[in-house]
């Protein structure tokens, strides 16, 4: 429902029950969609966890067969603007404490539901495509973000207006060839209303194991165990969420040296997107900033890393210096 520039298209249409639905059409694939696998797995668990309402659930899914492959299509209930877009509408690009606490509470419920169901999200973020476009990180699932808000109570009127506007004045499109056309989606227009945040885009989720060793997460949110190429588990989502919540730390608290993460971090609720806590360009700078703020990682973690020599000498001393732009 946000402007599309990337790997799939979303269309809005009415379902058999005469209510509006959003259709996500995936890119061409030869194998089964990971997002469909995860959605089906979660459905089969039949969990009663309250956090299930905080994760986007599919109404249905189907495939469109093409030569040598297929497009996976997922039918969803429509959602409103992304949390990133909502923040961009606020003064100074911040959320007040009450709204930020509300948001984080729902995200924690969503993550707890996934974890108790044996699923790791691996990519909770609020980051713009414009930021990701300047990184060489190959493990970024490029979307504007994956946290969207529900529509306000008057959602039917909002969606009708959306459809009418698209019919009378279609959005720009680019014809690539006879088989392909790229569309720019129209943003939903409604007031500056905070609703319920929904964790979306489960295509990078992993399940079925207690530990993994894949390289995951966009660089600004990448957990230390992933950077050190050790095995990791669902705790990487908690790190991810913690970095997201405290992303304004450098701007709000310039006296870093006197800041106690253990006692003060829970009070840092403002979500400010002008700065990433641990940088956004590369792992080396990010890891250097982690050590600057938090000290060296536990020795047990370093012992499990096959690449610890990239960051530490034979005496266990860290020898990389963070880029000055992150200090």
Secondary structure by P-SEA (a helix, b strand, c coil): cccccccbbbbbbbccccbbbbbbbbcccccccaaaaaaaaaaaaccccccccccccccbbbbbbcccbbbbbbbbccccccaaaaaaacccccccaaaaaaaaaaaaaaaaaaaaaccccccccccccccccccccccccccccccccccccaaaaaaaaaaaaaaacccbbbbccccbbbbbbbcccccccccbbbbcccccccccccccccccccccccccccccccccccaaaaaaaaaaaaccccccccccccccccccccccccccccccccccccaaaaaaaaaaccccccaaaaaaccccccccccccccccccccccc
